[in-house]
């Protein structure tokens, strides 16, 4: 049995939809044509042609329904045959009109065929073969009409010129059909991609609903238990630890989604800076030692002496990629070993950093491995415990590795384990260019914020203001609250502050409007530095705030250390500007 290619099936299916949708207008056209031709032709002849054409169209209607269910070779053969016969039957009336002795019916027949040719170009080019098949009979009849007219009065040169014109016209028509065919194909491909994107979005939303609800369940449950107040100190510590871990898991999910959005929008860029490379790598890997110990896994790390102590790189993104690989190894390994080997290799003025993560976990099949870096894909195993995740981590990690001048490769065997290798470029730095390590404040030590003594905290959510107040509890800072931008401007008119922490989405006046109004008022108000502290984490939001004059930008949820560090940075930059 002959098989049809997927592309051919799609072309036939699209053409079938067009021909089926066009059926009422075709019947109306031939009915009107038959009625008008009665002025020149016998009624019996016209009625016979009309009935035969209607019979062919009824057969075609049955074929259309067959193709709508399934595109088979037999149905395609019937489809083309009925269309080919229908065109020849349609041609009968224009030919008979052309054979009349008067010039007007001849002109009328030629006009009808011209309209039919236009119809082939517009409505029958989704499947190119079908369009040519139905256009050729019409072109043959048009050629016969032109030839018979020329034969009666033209000389050989005129006949030759007319022949060239006919050939050019046919070629132009076929080219127009081909252009229409390509346009239809692109539209069909775009539709397929849009439908695939819609399905992927639905799968993503369903997956994210589950992944987000899992840590939220722990957050809500532990919060309720803590609120009851019946816990001793040890149990309270255990519950708050679970609360924090669940919040971190939820933040990780949102970070994956945000990173993926940045990659898709083309706004992703590395932030290269001096870093203590060996410390960054070892501390990232060591974060997973306790998790491995809880599962009874042997956890090894080998950091070769060839790895530079200091290097210029995006330490945050490097930790993200390494953390993703090690986290996956621990999550998907139930017994055995997880080992991490790191080494460096000098290469053309830079260092090729290689991080190899090997495990004795469940491994992957060839089918799973083929889709491993596909967005939202997760290598599920119904016989093994379920593992949380968005299906975005490895896709984002590979993109980051390629931005760093490298890639992620892997080898895997089902039930034997996997080995993932990150290779990326870093620039080794001498000890003289080592990054400065900020001093860590003790829990009961007063926090120095670089001379900041007063902060205007602008947020419409009371819980957010309460968190920031708690973060600044050990600082000698006066905090003034405002629930929206309008209230913030009133406070700024009445008093001076050293810093404004400003939310983006608020009632009455949002953060963007507040920044614009502060700049418009000028003087002391416009000179007050602003750090945006907002849940709007998209890159375009950050760019917008920077362009409006914000001195800093932090996406919620924010860590205490990050907030304090950013406040010190802004204070230092302000002092330098004043000096």
C-alpha positions as CSV (number, residue, x, y, z in Angstrom):
1,X,0.0,0.0,0.0
2,X,1.3,3.4,-1.0
3,X,2.1,5.7,2.0
4,X,1.8,9.5,2.0
5,X,4.4,11.8,3.5
6,X,3.3,14.0,6.5
7,X,3.9,17.1,4.3
8,X,1.7,15.8,1.6
9,X,-1.0,14.8,4.1
10,X,-1.0,18.3,5.5
11,X,-1.2,19.9,2.0
12,X,-4.1,17.6,1.0
13,X,-5.9,18.3,4.2
14,X,-5.6,22.0,3.8
15,X,-6.7,21.8,0.2
16,X,-9.6,19.7,1.1
17,X,-10.7,22.3,3.7
18,X,-10.5,25.0,1.1
19,X,-12.4,23.1,-1.6
20,X,-15.0,22.1,0.9
21,X,-15.5,25.6,2.1
22,X,-15.7,26.8,-1.5
23,X,-18.5,24.4,-2.4
24,X,-21.5,26.8,-1.9
25,X,-19.9,29.6,-4.0
26,X,-19.0,27.1,-6.8
27,X,-22.6,25.8,-7.0
28,X,-23.9,29.4,-6.9
29,X,-21.5,30.4,-9.7
30,X,-22.3,27.5,-12.1
31,X,-26.1,27.9,-11.4
32,X,-25.9,31.6,-12.4
33,X,-23.7,30.7,-15.4
34,X,-26.2,28.1,-16.5
35,X,-29.1,30.5,-16.2
36,X,-27.4,33.2,-18.2
37,X,-26.3,30.7,-20.9
38,X,-29.9,29.7,-21.5
39,X,-30.2,32.9,-23.7
40,X,-27.7,31.3,-26.1
41,X,-27.9,27.5,-25.6
42,X,-30.7,24.9,-25.6
43,X,-32.2,24.3,-22.2
44,X,-31.8,20.5,-22.4
45,X,-28.1,20.8,-23.1
46,X,-27.6,23.2,-20.2
47,X,-29.7,21.1,-17.9
48,X,-27.8,17.9,-18.8
49,X,-24.4,19.6,-18.1
50,X,-25.7,21.1,-14.8
51,X,-27.0,17.7,-13.6
52,X,-23.8,15.9,-14.4
53,X,-21.7,18.6,-12.7
54,X,-24.0,18.4,-9.6
55,X,-23.5,14.6,-9.5
56,X,-19.7,15.0,-9.6
57,X,-19.9,17.6,-6.8
58,X,-22.1,15.3,-4.6
59,X,-19.4,12.6,-5.1
60,X,-16.8,15.2,-4.1
61,X,-18.8,16.0,-1.0
62,X,-18.5,12.4,0.1
63,X,-14.8,12.4,-0.6
64,X,-14.3,15.6,1.4
65,X,-15.8,14.0,4.4
66,X,-13.6,10.9,3.9
67,X,-10.5,13.1,3.8
68,X,-11.6,15.1,6.8
69,X,-11.6,11.8,8.8
70,X,-8.3,10.4,7.4
71,X,-6.0,11.2,4.5
72,X,-5.6,7.9,2.6
73,X,-4.2,7.1,-0.8
74,X,-7.7,6.0,-2.0
75,X,-9.4,9.1,-0.8
76,X,-6.7,11.3,-2.4
77,X,-7.2,9.5,-5.7
78,X,-11.0,10.0,-5.6
79,X,-10.4,13.7,-4.6
80,X,-8.2,14.5,-7.6
81,X,-10.4,12.4,-10.0
82,X,-13.6,14.1,-9.0
83,X,-12.0,17.6,-9.2
84,X,-10.4,16.8,-12.7
85,X,-13.8,15.6,-14.0
86,X,-15.6,18.5,-12.5
87,X,-13.4,21.0,-14.3
88,X,-13.9,19.4,-17.7
89,X,-17.7,19.4,-17.2
90,X,-17.5,23.0,-16.1
91,X,-15.6,23.8,-19.3
92,X,-18.4,22.4,-21.4
93,X,-20.6,25.5,-21.1
94,X,-17.9,28.1,-21.9
95,X,-16.8,26.0,-25.0
96,X,-20.4,25.8,-26.3
97,X,-20.8,29.5,-25.8
98,X,-17.6,30.1,-27.7
99,X,-18.8,27.9,-30.6
100,X,-21.8,30.3,-31.1
101,X,-21.6,32.5,-34.3
102,X,-22.1,35.8,-32.5
103,X,-19.1,37.6,-30.8
104,X,-20.8,38.2,-27.4
105,X,-21.2,34.5,-26.3
106,X,-17.6,33.9,-27.5
107,X,-16.5,36.8,-25.2
108,X,-18.7,35.5,-22.4
109,X,-17.2,32.0,-22.6
110,X,-13.7,33.4,-22.5
111,X,-14.6,35.6,-19.5
112,X,-15.9,32.6,-17.6
113,X,-12.7,30.6,-18.1
114,X,-10.6,33.6,-17.0
115,X,-12.6,33.7,-13.8
116,X,-12.1,30.0,-13.3
117,X,-8.3,30.4,-13.8
118,X,-8.2,33.1,-11.1
119,X,-10.1,30.7,-8.9
120,X,-7.4,28.0,-9.4
121,X,-4.7,30.5,-8.3
122,X,-6.5,31.7,-5.2
123,X,-8.3,28.6,-3.9
124,X,-6.5,25.6,-5.4
125,X,-2.8,26.2,-4.7
126,X,-2.6,24.8,-1.2
127,X,-1.6,21.5,-2.8
128,X,0.3,22.5,-5.9
129,X,-0.4,19.3,-7.8
130,X,-4.1,19.7,-7.3
131,X,-3.9,23.3,-8.5
132,X,-2.1,22.4,-11.7
133,X,-4.4,19.4,-12.3
134,X,-7.5,21.6,-12.3
135,X,-5.9,24.5,-14.1
136,X,-4.5,22.5,-17.1
137,X,-8.0,21.7,-18.6
138,X,-8.9,25.3,-18.4
139,X,-5.6,26.4,-20.0
140,X,-6.2,23.9,-22.8
141,X,-9.6,25.2,-23.6
142,X,-8.3,28.8,-23.5
143,X,-5.6,27.8,-25.9
144,X,-8.1,26.2,-28.2
145,X,-10.2,29.4,-28.2
146,X,-7.3,31.6,-29.0
147,X,-5.9,29.2,-31.6
148,X,-9.2,28.9,-33.5
149,X,-9.6,32.7,-33.5
150,X,-6.1,33.3,-34.8
151,X,-6.4,30.6,-37.5
152,X,-9.3,32.4,-39.1
153,X,-7.6,35.7,-39.7
154,X,-3.9,35.9,-38.4
155,X,-0.7,35.5,-40.3
156,X,2.1,33.2,-39.1
157,X,4.0,36.0,-37.3
158,X,0.9,37.1,-35.4
159,X,0.1,33.4,-34.5
160,X,3.7,33.1,-33.2
161,X,3.4,36.3,-31.1
162,X,0.0,35.1,-29.7
163,X,1.6,31.8,-28.8
164,X,4.4,33.5,-26.9
165,X,1.8,35.6,-25.0
166,X,-0.2,32.5,-24.1
167,X,2.9,30.7,-22.8
168,X,3.9,33.8,-20.8
169,X,0.4,34.0,-19.4
170,X,0.4,30.4,-18.4
171,X,3.8,30.7,-16.8
172,X,2.7,33.8,-14.9
173,X,-0.3,32.0,-13.7
174,X,1.7,29.0,-12.5
175,X,4.1,31.3,-10.8
176,X,1.2,33.0,-9.0
177,X,-0.1,29.6,-8.0
178,X,3.4,28.6,-6.6
179,X,3.5,31.9,-4.6
180,X,0.1,31.2,-3.2
181,X,1.1,27.7,-2.4
182,X,4.2,28.9,-0.5
183,X,2.1,31.4,1.4
184,X,-0.4,28.8,2.3
185,X,2.3,26.4,3.4
186,X,3.8,29.1,5.7
187,X,0.5,29.9,7.2
188,X,-0.1,26.2,7.8
189,X,3.3,25.8,9.4
190,X,2.6,28.9,11.6
191,X,-0.7,27.3,12.6
192,X,1.0,24.0,13.5
193,X,3.6,25.9,15.6
194,X,0.9,28.0,17.3
195,X,-1.1,24.9,18.2
196,X,2.1,23.2,19.5
197,X,2.9,26.3,21.5
198,X,-0.6,26.4,22.9
199,X,-0.3,22.7,23.9
200,X,3.1,23.3,25.5
201,X,1.7,26.3,27.4
202,X,-1.2,24.2,28.7
203,X,1.2,21.4,29.8
204,X,3.5,24.1,31.3
205,X,0.6,25.7,33.3
206,X,-0.6,22.3,34.5
207,X,3.0,21.3,35.5
208,X,3.6,24.7,37.2
209,X,0.3,24.5,39.1
210,X,1.5,21.2,40.7
211,X,5.1,22.4,41.3
212,X,4.0,25.7,42.9
213,X,1.3,24.1,45.0
214,X,3.7,21.5,46.5
215,X,5.9,24.1,48.4
216,X,2.9,26.3,49.0
217,X,1.2,23.4,50.8
218,X,4.2,23.2,53.2
219,X,4.4,27.0,53.6
220,X,0.7,27.3,54.4
221,X,0.7,24.2,56.7
222,X,3.8,25.2,58.7
223,X,2.6,28.8,59.0
224,X,-0.7,27.6,60.5
225,X,1.0,25.3,62.9
226,X,3.5,28.0,64.0
227,X,0.6,30.5,64.4
228,X,-1.1,28.0,66.8
229,X,1.8,28.6,69.2
230,X,1.9,25.1,70.8
231,X,5.4,24.2,69.7
232,X,8.5,23.9,71.8
233,X,11.8,25.6,70.7
234,X,13.1,22.5,68.8
235,X,9.9,21.8,67.0
236,X,9.5,25.5,66.1
237,X,13.0,25.5,64.7
238,X,12.2,22.4,62.6
239,X,9.0,24.0,61.3
240,X,10.6,27.3,60.4
241,X,13.4,25.4,58.6
242,X,10.8,23.6,56.5
243,X,9.0,26.9,55.9
244,X,12.2,28.5,54.6
245,X,13.2,25.5,52.5
246,X,9.7,25.4,50.9
247,X,9.9,29.2,50.2
248,X,13.3,28.6,48.6
249,X,11.9,25.9,46.4
250,X,9.1,28.2,45.3
251,X,11.6,30.9,44.6
252,X,13.7,28.5,42.5
253,X,10.6,27.6,40.4
254,X,9.9,31.2,39.7
255,X,13.6,31.9,39.0
256,X,13.6,29.1,36.4
257,X,10.5,30.6,34.7
258,X,12.1,34.1,34.7
259,X,15.4,32.9,33.3
260,X,13.5,31.0,30.6
261,X,11.5,34.2,29.8
262,X,14.8,36.2,29.6
263,X,16.3,33.6,27.2
264,X,13.2,33.6,25.0
265,X,13.1,37.4,24.8
266,X,16.9,37.6,24.0
267,X,17.5,39.9,27.0
268,X,19.9,37.5,28.8
269,X,23.4,38.7,29.4
270,X,26.3,37.6,31.6
271,X,27.6,39.8,34.4
272,X,31.4,39.2,34.3
273,X,33.3,40.2,37.4
274,X,36.2,39.0,39.6
275,X,35.3,36.0,41.7
276,X,37.1,33.5,44.1
277,X,36.5,30.6,41.7
278,X,37.6,27.7,43.8
279,X,35.5,28.9,46.8
280,X,32.5,29.5,44.5
281,X,32.7,26.0,43.1
282,X,33.3,24.1,46.4
283,X,30.7,26.0,48.3
284,X,28.1,25.4,45.6
285,X,28.8,21.6,45.6
286,X,28.9,21.4,49.4
287,X,25.4,22.7,49.6
288,X,24.2,19.3,48.5
289,X,26.3,17.2,50.9
290,X,23.6,17.1,53.6
291,X,20.9,16.2,51.1
292,X,23.1,13.3,49.8
293,X,23.8,12.2,53.3
294,X,20.1,12.1,54.1
295,X,19.7,9.6,51.2
296,X,22.7,7.5,52.3
297,X,24.8,8.5,49.3
298,X,28.5,8.7,49.1
299,X,29.3,12.3,48.1
300,X,32.8,13.1,46.7
301,X,34.3,16.3,45.3
302,X,37.8,16.5,43.6
303,X,38.9,20.1,43.0
304,X,42.1,19.9,40.9
305,X,45.0,22.3,41.6
306,X,44.7,23.4,37.9
307,X,41.5,25.3,38.8
308,X,42.4,29.0,39.2
309,X,41.9,30.5,42.7
310,X,40.5,33.7,41.2
311,X,38.9,34.3,37.9
312,X,36.7,36.7,35.9
313,X,33.3,35.1,35.3
314,X,29.6,35.4,36.1
315,X,29.9,33.6,39.5
316,X,26.1,33.7,40.0
317,X,25.3,31.9,36.7
318,X,28.3,29.5,37.1
319,X,26.9,28.5,40.5
320,X,23.4,28.1,39.0
321,X,24.7,25.7,36.3
322,X,26.9,23.6,38.6
323,X,24.1,23.6,41.2
324,X,21.6,22.3,38.7
325,X,23.9,19.4,37.6
326,X,24.7,18.4,41.2
327,X,21.1,18.8,42.4
328,X,19.8,16.5,39.5
329,X,22.5,13.9,40.3
330,X,21.4,13.8,44.0
331,X,17.7,13.9,43.2
332,X,17.8,11.0,40.7
333,X,20.2,8.8,42.7
334,X,18.7,6.5,45.3
335,X,21.8,4.6,46.2
336,X,25.5,4.6,45.4
337,X,27.8,7.6,44.7
338,X,27.6,11.1,43.4
339,X,31.0,12.5,42.5
340,X,32.1,15.9,41.3
341,X,35.4,16.3,39.5
342,X,36.7,19.8,38.5
343,X,39.8,20.7,36.6
344,X,41.2,23.6,34.5
345,X,43.1,23.7,31.3
346,X,44.9,26.8,29.9
347,X,43.6,27.7,26.5
348,X,44.5,30.7,24.3
349,X,44.8,33.3,27.2
350,X,41.9,31.9,29.1
351,X,41.1,28.7,31.1
352,X,38.8,25.9,30.0
353,X,37.0,25.0,33.2
354,X,35.5,21.5,33.3
355,X,33.1,20.3,35.9
356,X,32.1,16.6,35.6
357,X,29.2,15.3,37.7
358,X,28.8,11.5,37.8
359,X,26.1,9.5,39.6
360,X,25.0,5.9,39.9
361,X,21.3,6.8,39.6
362,X,18.5,5.6,37.4
363,X,20.1,6.8,34.1
364,X,18.0,7.4,31.0
365,X,16.7,5.6,27.9
366,X,17.7,6.8,24.4
367,X,14.2,8.4,24.0
368,X,14.6,10.3,27.3
369,X,18.1,11.4,26.5
370,X,17.0,12.8,23.1
371,X,14.6,15.2,24.8
372,X,16.7,16.0,27.8
373,X,17.4,19.7,27.0
374,X,13.9,20.3,25.7
375,X,11.9,23.0,27.6
376,X,9.4,21.6,30.2
377,X,10.6,18.0,29.5
378,X,11.2,15.8,32.5
379,X,12.6,12.2,32.4
380,X,9.9,10.6,34.4
381,X,10.1,7.0,35.6
382,X,6.9,5.4,36.9
383,X,8.8,2.8,38.9
384,X,10.9,5.4,40.7
385,X,9.9,8.1,43.3
386,X,8.6,11.3,41.8
387,X,11.1,14.1,41.6
388,X,10.0,17.8,41.7
389,X,11.0,20.2,39.0
390,X,9.9,22.5,36.2
391,X,11.6,20.8,33.3
392,X,13.5,24.1,32.6
393,X,16.6,23.7,34.6
394,X,18.8,21.8,32.1
395,X,17.5,23.9,29.2
396,X,18.5,27.1,31.0
397,X,21.8,25.6,32.2
398,X,22.9,24.6,28.7
399,X,22.0,28.1,27.4
400,X,24.1,29.7,30.2
401,X,27.0,27.3,29.4
402,X,26.9,28.4,25.8
403,X,26.9,32.0,26.8
404,X,30.0,31.2,28.8
405,X,31.8,29.9,25.7
406,X,31.1,26.2,26.4
407,X,28.5,23.6,26.6
408,X,27.0,20.7,28.6
409,X,27.4,17.1,27.4
410,X,26.4,13.9,28.9
411,X,26.6,10.1,28.8
412,X,23.9,7.8,30.3
413,X,22.8,4.2,30.6
414,X,19.5,3.0,32.0
415,X,19.8,1.8,35.6
416,X,23.6,2.5,35.5
417,X,23.7,6.2,36.0
418,X,24.7,9.4,34.2
419,X,27.7,11.7,33.7
420,X,27.2,15.3,32.9
421,X,30.1,17.5,31.9
422,X,30.1,21.3,31.9
423,X,32.9,23.0,29.9
424,X,33.2,26.8,29.9
425,X,35.7,29.6,29.6
426,X,36.9,31.7,32.5
427,X,39.7,34.2,32.7
428,X,42.2,33.4,35.4
429,X,43.2,36.4,37.6
430,X,46.3,37.0,39.8
431,X,45.9,37.3,43.6
432,X,46.3,41.1,43.3
433,X,43.0,41.3,41.4
434,X,41.1,39.1,44.0
435,X,37.6,40.3,44.8
436,X,37.1,42.1,48.1
437,X,35.3,39.9,50.7
438,X,32.7,41.9,52.7
439,X,32.8,41.5,56.4
440,X,30.0,39.5,57.9
441,X,28.0,41.1,60.6
442,X,27.2,39.1,63.7
443,X,23.6,38.5,64.5
444,X,23.5,41.0,67.4
445,X,25.8,43.5,65.8
446,X,24.5,46.9,64.6
447,X,24.4,46.9,60.8
448,X,26.3,49.7,59.1
449,X,24.4,50.9,56.0
450,X,27.0,53.3,54.7
451,X,25.6,56.4,56.3
452,X,21.9,55.8,55.6
453,X,19.9,57.1,58.6
454,X,16.4,57.4,57.2
455,X,14.4,55.2,54.7
456,X,11.1,55.9,53.1
457,X,9.5,52.5,52.6
458,X,6.8,52.6,49.9
459,X,4.6,49.5,49.4
460,X,0.9,48.9,49.4
461,X,1.3,45.5,51.1
462,X,1.7,45.7,54.9
463,X,3.4,42.2,55.1
464,X,6.1,43.4,52.7
465,X,6.7,46.5,54.8
466,X,6.9,44.3,57.9
467,X,9.6,42.0,56.3
468,X,11.8,45.0,55.3
469,X,11.4,46.5,58.8
470,X,12.5,43.2,60.3
471,X,15.5,43.1,58.0
472,X,16.5,46.6,59.1
473,X,15.8,46.0,62.8
474,X,19.5,46.0,63.8
475,X,20.3,49.1,61.9
476,X,20.2,52.6,63.2
477,X,17.7,53.6,60.6
478,X,14.4,55.5,60.9
479,X,11.8,54.0,58.6
480,X,8.8,56.0,57.3
481,X,5.9,54.1,55.7
482,X,3.9,55.0,52.7
483,X,1.2,52.9,51.0
484,X,1.4,54.4,47.5
485,X,3.3,56.9,45.4
486,X,1.1,59.8,46.3
487,X,1.7,59.3,50.0
488,X,5.4,58.9,49.4
489,X,5.6,62.3,47.6
490,X,3.7,63.9,50.5
491,X,6.3,62.5,52.9
492,X,9.2,63.7,50.6
493,X,7.7,67.2,50.5
494,X,7.7,67.3,54.3
495,X,11.1,65.8,55.1
496,X,14.4,64.6,53.7
497,X,15.3,60.9,53.6
498,X,18.5,59.2,52.6
499,X,16.9,56.4,50.6
500,X,13.5,55.4,49.1
501,X,12.6,51.7,48.8
502,X,9.8,51.8,46.2
503,X,7.4,49.1,45.0
504,X,6.2,49.0,41.4
505,X,2.5,48.0,41.4
506,X,0.5,50.2,43.8
507,X,-2.9,51.9,43.8
508,X,-3.4,55.6,43.3
509,X,0.2,56.1,42.0
510,X,2.5,53.3,41.0
511,X,6.3,53.1,41.1
512,X,6.8,54.2,37.5
513,X,4.6,57.3,38.0
514,X,6.3,58.1,41.3
515,X,9.8,58.0,39.7
516,X,8.6,60.4,36.9
517,X,7.0,62.8,39.4
518,X,10.1,62.8,41.6
519,X,12.3,63.7,38.6
520,X,9.8,66.4,37.6
521,X,9.8,68.1,41.0
522,X,13.6,68.4,41.0
523,X,15.9,69.6,43.8
524,X,16.1,67.6,46.9
525,X,13.4,65.2,45.9
526,X,14.9,64.2,42.5
527,X,18.3,63.8,44.2
528,X,17.0,61.2,46.6
529,X,18.2,57.7,45.5
530,X,15.6,55.1,44.9
531,X,15.9,51.3,45.0
532,X,13.0,49.5,43.3
533,X,11.9,46.6,45.5
534,X,9.3,44.9,43.4
535,X,7.8,41.6,42.2
536,X,8.1,42.8,38.6
537,X,11.2,40.8,37.8
538,X,11.1,40.9,34.0
539,X,14.3,42.4,32.3
540,X,12.3,45.1,30.5
541,X,10.9,46.2,33.9
542,X,14.4,46.6,35.3
543,X,15.5,48.5,32.2
544,X,12.5,50.8,32.5
545,X,13.2,51.6,36.1
546,X,16.9,52.3,35.4
547,X,15.9,54.6,32.6
548,X,13.6,56.5,34.9
549,X,16.3,57.2,37.4
550,X,16.2,54.3,39.9
551,X,19.6,53.8,41.5
552,X,19.0,50.1,42.2
553,X,16.6,47.2,41.4
554,X,15.8,44.1,43.5
555,X,13.2,41.5,42.6
556,X,11.0,40.0,45.4
557,X,11.5,37.8,47.3
558,X,14.7,39.4,48.4
559,X,17.2,38.1,50.9
560,X,18.3,40.2,53.9
561,X,21.9,40.1,52.9
562,X,21.1,41.2,49.3
563,X,19.0,44.1,50.5
564,X,21.6,45.4,52.9
565,X,24.4,45.0,50.3
566,X,22.4,46.9,47.7
567,X,21.6,49.7,50.2
568,X,25.4,50.0,51.0
569,X,26.2,50.1,47.3
570,X,23.7,52.9,46.6
571,X,24.9,54.8,49.6
572,X,28.5,54.4,48.5
573,X,27.7,55.6,45.0
574,X,25.8,58.6,46.3
575,X,28.8,59.6,48.6
576,X,31.2,59.3,45.6
577,X,28.9,61.5,43.5
578,X,28.7,64.1,46.3
579,X,32.5,64.1,46.7
